[in-house]
């Protein structure tokens, strides 16, 4: 509740004097800051998406024919075990539509997605239940994705009530505590409800719930965009640590290029439902080839004393 530092914007940003201000500045991801080196994933292909499309029929009026909107248009990519693929693009580019299809929340118009060799869209019954155990999602809004009437213990243990072969009931409470501690929370948090936590803490709970089913792949759909900058980096560091410790793979969807640079091994750039450029993170961001990727990088916010007028996004 106190003002710990004030001054001219450039001075506060470039030469902060208070320790808290310095911590905030160090948490800000910079578009030109290179990603920490990490060995490229060499494991087997876990997810293979081939010619995936999602089209919608839109009505235009009593005297106009229906139009077709291509939310996702012929998208193909692969993801290896232990790898993080970032999907970036402006709103409406098709990123979240891909996420919803990979989780079987939406069905595709055409195409295939093979998870560990099995086509996701052909799975039914127990096979589909088994797939949903192995693939989890962390949503953008950590409050809206939880039942406010349930406490944390019930939220995290819900997957075990659905997939009864994961864990015997007598171990539920013990495992809830283990998962809370794994994501940086405490055992006493299990009895609280979502409204009693900050946004960053709620997202940690969402991650703990995703881990409860012992998944191999986690899809993060704008999972840090609703958080303030210092909490964003804490969650990114947590996800990276869990990848290292548990061998997880991620599909990380975001519009924030500096964030994805810190976390992803490869990046797919989407525009109007199509992948317009893809490549290893550093190579793509240092030397983008497509004009849309170049425009996205120019549009990354910079202090006004450093930036030049950004070019408009192509298309």
N, C-alpha and C positions, 0 to 999 in steps of 0.2 A: 503493500500500500504506500510505499514511499518512492519519490523520485530520487534515483541514485546517481543520475548523470543527465546533464542537458548541455546543449551547445549547438553550434552550426553543424548542419547535417554532415558535411564533408569531414569535419574534424572528429565527430563522434564515430563515423564509419571507419575512417582511416587511422585514427589514433585514440581509441577509447582508453579512458583512464581508470574506470571502475572495473573490478574483477568480473562482476556479473555481465557488464556490457561486453567485455572481452570474450566471455563464454558464449554469448549470443552471436557475436560476430564470427567466432570460430565454427559455429554450427551451421552457418549459411553455406550451402553447397554452391560452388562457382562453376559456371559452364566451361571455363578454361582450365579448371584444375584436373590434372590427369587422375584417372582411376588407379587405386592401388593395384599393383600387378597381382594376377592370380593365374595359376596354371589352367589352361583351357581344358574343359571337360572332355575326357577321352572315353567315357563309358558308352554303353550301348544306347541306341536310340530308344528313348522312353515314349515319346509322342511324335507321331508323324501325321501332319495335316496335309491333305492333298485336294486341291481345287475346291476348297470350301466356299460356298455361296449362300447368302440369305437375301431373298428378294421379297418385297411386299407389294401388293396391289393397292393402289391408292385411287379413290374416287375423285374426280375433278369437277363434278357438277352434272346437272340434268342434260346438258347439251354437249358435254365433252367426254371423250372416252377415258377409261381408267388408265392410270399411269403405273409404271413399274418403278419402284425405288429399290436400288441395289445397295443395301446396307453393308453387305460383305460380298465381294466380287472376285471369285477365283483366287483365293488365298492359299498358299502352300508354304509350310516351313517345318523344321524338325527341332526337337529338343532332346538333348542327351541327359542321362542320369547325372545329377550333381550340377547341372548347368542352369543359369538364369537367362531367359530370353526376355528382353524388354520390348514392349509394343508401345510406340508413341505416335501422336498425331493430335490434331485439334478435335474439339467436340464434334461428334457426328461422323468421324472418320471410319467407324466400324470396330473400334477396339473392344468396347464392352459387348457388342454383339458376338464377337468371337468367344469371349469369356463365357457368355450364357450358353452358347452352343457346346463348348467343351464340357460344361457341367450338365448338359442335357436339360437345361432349363428351357431352351428353345430348340426346335428341330431345324436342320438346314434345308434349304431348297435343293441343294445338290452337293456332292463332294463326300469325302471320307476323312475320318480322324482315327488313326490307329493308336491305341494306348497299350503298350507292351504286346503289340502284334494283333490286338483285337479291335475291330471297328466299333467305336463308341456308339454309333447310331444304329447298330444292329443288336445291341445288348437288350435283354429282357429279363424280367423276373429276378431270380437270385443272382444271375450274372451282372445285371445292372446294379443291384444292391452292393455287390462286391466291388464294382468299379467306383461307386460313390463313396465307399469307405477309403479307397486308395487315392482319391482326388478330392481336395477340399478347397474352399474359397474364403478369402478374407475380403469383406466388402468395404466400400468407402466410408460409410457411416457406422461407426462402432456402437452407436446407441440404437439406431433404427434396426440393426441386424440382430438385436437381442430382445427377448421377451422381458419387459420391465417388471413383470410380476414374479419372475424367477430369480432366485439368488444365484451367486456365482457357482456354487457347488452344483446346483441343478443344471445350469447352462453348460458347464464343462462335461458333466456326466451324461447329458442327453444322448450323445452318440452311442454310449454303451447300452442304453436302453433300446436303441434301434438295432444295433449290431451286437447281439448278445454273446457272440463268441469271442469278442475282444478281451473282456475282463470280467472275472466273477464279481458279483455284487459286493462281497465282503471286502474287496480291495478298492472299491470306488473312492472312498474318502481319502485313503492313503495316496492314490494316484492323482486325485485333484490337487492335493498339496504339492506333490512332485511337479506337476505341470505348472502350477502357479509360481513355484520357486524357479523353474526353468525359464520362465519369461520375466523374471525379476520382480514378482509380487510375493506376498507373504501368506502364510497359512490362515491367518485371521481374516483375510479378505474373502474367504470362501462363503462366509455367512452374510455378506453384504449384497446389495442390489445394484444394478448398473448405474442408477442415478447418483450413487454415492462416490463415484469415481470421476477422475478427469478424463478428457478425451484420449490422452495417451495411455492411461491405465486401462480404459475400456478396450482399446485396440490390442493391448497385451492379452486381455481376457479372450478376445476374439481369436487371437493366434493360439492361445492355449486350447480353446475349443477345437480349432482346426487340427491341432496335434493329437487330440484325444483318440482319433480313429487310426492313428499311426499311418498317415498318408505317405505316398511317394512323391506326389506333386501338389503344390499349393498355387492356386491362381489368385493373385492380388490385383483387384480392380480398383485403382486409385486409392490404395489402402492407407496412404499417408497424406493425401491432399487436403484432408479436413483438419490436420494437426498443425500446431505452430512449429516454427522452424527448428527449435532445439529438440522438440519431441519427435519431429520427423526423423532426424538423424539417429536418435536413440532407437526408434523402431527399425530403421534400416540396418543399424548395427546388430540388433537382435536377430533379424531375419538372416543376415549374413552369418552370424554365429551358429544359428540353428542349421543352416545349410552345411556348415563345416562339421558340426557335431553329429548330425543325424543323416547326412547324405541326401538332403532334400533337393528337389528341383523346383524351379519357380517359373511361372509366366507372370511377368510384372508389367501391369498396364498403367500407364501414366501419361500426363501431358507435360510433365516437368523434366526437361532434358538434364539439368544439373543433378537431379536426384537419380535418374536412371543411369547416369554416368558412374555414380559411386557404387552401383550394385549389379548391373547387368553385364554378362559376358558378351552377348550379341544383342543387336537392336534391329527391330523391324519398324520402318517408318510407313505409316498408313495415311492415305488421302483418298477420300471418296470411296471407301470400301476396298481399296486395292493397296498392296504393298508396292511402294514406289522405289524403295531402297532398303537394303539390308546388309549387315556386315558386322564384324567385330567392333565392339564399342569404341575403342580409341581410334581405330582407323576411320570409322564412319564419321565420328564427331570432329576429328582433326581435319579430314579431307572429304567432306560430303560431296557427292557427285550430282545428286538430283537438285533441281532448283527449289523444290518444296522443302527439302531438308535444310538447304542453305537459308531459306527464309525463316524456318523454325528457329534455327540457331541465332539469326539476327534479331529475332523477336524476344529472346531471353532477356528479362529485365536486368538493367545495369544502372548504377548510380548516374544521375544526370550529368555529373562532371566528367564522366568517362565515355558515355554513349554518343554515337552519331545517330541520325534519324534512321529508324529501321525501315527496310523496304517492305512493301506489302506482301502478304503471303500469296504465292502464285495460285491461280485457278479459282 
